[in-house]
């Protein structure tokens, strides 16, 4: 199930009115072959997705080193190395498994905290020349995609095993900055290690920021004000201030180091959020988005 289909399914499960994808959104696409968490907003909650869209992501992945695919995942046909590349690849793959395990673990340890320019996969949702990159790729057209600065925040080697056709399956966990393509890591890291791109056979998003880490048993979890205090400053309004802001948009900016949630008294709930530093209103809610 792709991200957009997941939104439609969630909306039906919550019994929300309107067409499947109206009044609902998320903060980051999850590849159709992958599974895991989406951070979603419904109705007034969609107005909170802007300041939440840059959160880091945590993934568990399985990379196959030994052959690749056009999509860099298991949804397309395999491509095998040839000639001198194949010979170099074969030599690396025939190393003792214990030695490969140690090499992969050391390789990953050097990636922690690193920032680098990553070129998105050809099969990605990047806009270029009026279309998504994957639309061009499906027509057999390869476009020059601009690199994006990304960062590996955390990385953990989970294990290695022999894969099909004399390949290696590498399991690892990474926490990465927003916009990082794990499929591109498989392409680039396998090339660095074995002189030929790899691909992902499994990808699970374990968390969006801190959301999802403690909720493995639930199909979805409703977030409240207490869940957002780690990301927003909270400013409590008087009833008069809340009414002037919600009905008339009147607000004197108050700078904060982070985005700020303006909360009314009693059951009024969140009234608006303001931008970091400037304190200007980002969005005003017509109803409490945290219901």
C-alpha positions, 0 to 999 in steps of 0.5 A: 500500500502506498502512502496515499492509499494509506491515507484513504484507508485511515480516513475510512477507518476514522469515519471521516466524511468527504473523498478519500484524500480530502482533508488528510495529509502526511509529512513524508512519503513512504515507498510502496514496497516499504512499511512503517509509520506515517505522521498524518493530520486530518481536517484542522490537524493538516494545518500542523503538518507544516512545522512537523514536516522536517522531522528526522526518520528512523529506519530498519533496512535490509540491503542486498549487495551483489546485484541491483535493480532500476528502482533500487528495491525489490519491485523491479528486475535484477541487474548483474555486474559484468566484466572487471566490475563483476570480478571485483564484486565477486572477490569481495563477496567471497570473503569470509562472512566474519570478515565481511561482518566486521568490515560492514560494522566498521564502515557504518560506524564511520557514517554516524554524524556525517553530512553529504550530498545525496543524489535522489534515485531516478525512481523518486517523487522529485519534481523535474521538468514538469513531472515526477522523476519516476514518471520520466524513469518509467518512460526510460528517460534518465534525468540529471537530479540535483543532490540534496544535503542529508545527514546520518544521525545514528547508525547501527549494524544489525547483522549479515547473512548469505543471500541468493546467487552468491550475494550478501544480505546486510541488516542495519538501522539508521536515523537520518535527516528528512529527505534522505533516500535509504534506497540511494544509500543502498546504491552508494554504500554497496558501490563503496564496499563492493564496486557495484550498486546494491538494492533494498529488499526490506525497509521499515520506518520505525519512527518519525522524529520520536513518534512511533517509537513507543507505539508498536502495538497500535495501528494508529495513535492519536497525538495530543498536546503533551506529545507535541511539547518536545517540538513546540513551545506552548503559550496559553492565551486568555479567552479574550486573546483566543477569540481575537486571534481565532475570529479576527486574526489579531496577534502581536508576534512574540519571538520563540526559539521554536514554533509555538502553539497558542492554546486557549483556555478550557476546551478551546484547545489550540488556536494557532501556531506561530513561526520560530524566531519571528513569532508570526502566525503560521496558521489559525485553526477554526477548531481544535486540531488535537481532538 
